[in-house]
Amino acid sequence: MIASPDDLAPRGELFWASAMAENGILKIGKKTAFQAHMIEHQLSAYTNCNHGFGLAVIHPTMYRHMMGGAPEQFARRVA
């Protein structure tokens, strides 16, 4: 999109990916946990911060807390 702003194909791909990420279809039948997302809703209600900024603050802290229980899931995999 940045390289060719008038090209509708990459724009359409971004819109489709955004819709799939938001509407929950990809999560059907799967166990999911969005603790950080729920925490952020409370944070933004209290502070009126931007949703993405709130998630950017909460995720690293939450992952550091969770990492002790399952370090193999947080290990960087190098191919």
C-alpha positions in Angstrom: 0.0 0.0 0.0 2.8 2.4 0.8 4.7 1.7 -2.4 1.6 1.9 -4.6 -1.2 3.8 -2.9 -3.5 3.6 -5.9 -3.3 -0.2 -6.1 -6.5 -1.6 -4.6 -5.3 -5.2 -4.3 -3.0 -4.7 -1.2 -5.6 -2.4 0.3 -8.2 -5.1 -0.1 -5.9 -7.7 1.5 -5.4 -5.4 4.5 -9.1 -4.8 4.9 -9.8 -8.5 4.7 -7.1 -9.4 7.2 -8.5 -6.7 9.5 -12.0 -8.0 9.2 -10.9 -11.6 10.0 -8.9 -10.4 13.0 -11.8 -8.5 14.5 -14.9 -10.6 13.8 -13.9 -13.8 15.6 -14.5 -16.2 12.8 -10.9 -17.5 13.0 -11.4 -18.3 16.7 -14.5 -20.5 16.3 -14.0 -23.8 18.1 -10.7 -22.8 19.6 -9.9 -22.0 23.2 -8.7 -18.4 23.4 -7.6 -16.1 26.2 -7.5 -12.4 25.8 -6.8 -11.3 29.3 -4.7 -8.3 28.1 -7.5 -7.2 25.9 -10.0 -7.2 28.7 -7.6 -5.4 31.0 -7.0 -2.8 28.4 -10.7 -2.0 28.1 -10.6 -1.1 31.8 -7.5 0.9 31.4 -8.9 3.0 28.5 -12.1 3.5 30.3 -10.2 4.9 33.3 -7.5 6.9 31.4 -9.1 7.5 28.0 -6.0 6.2 26.3 -5.9 4.8 22.8 -6.7 1.1 22.7 -3.6 0.1 20.8 -1.3 2.1 23.1 -2.9 0.5 26.1 -2.3 -3.0 24.6 1.3 -2.0 23.9 1.8 -1.2 27.6 0.0 -4.2 29.0 1.3 -7.0 26.7 5.0 -6.9 27.6 4.3 -6.8 31.3 1.7 -9.6 31.1 4.1 -11.8 29.0 7.0 -11.3 31.5 4.7 -12.4 34.2 3.5 -15.5 32.3 6.9 -16.5 30.9 8.0 -18.1 34.2 5.3 -20.8 33.9 6.0 -21.8 30.2 9.4 -20.4 29.1 9.4 -22.8 26.1 6.4 -21.0 24.6 8.2 -17.7 24.8 11.6 -18.9 23.5 12.7 -17.4 20.2 12.9 -20.0 17.6 15.6 -19.6 15.0 15.3 -21.6 11.9 
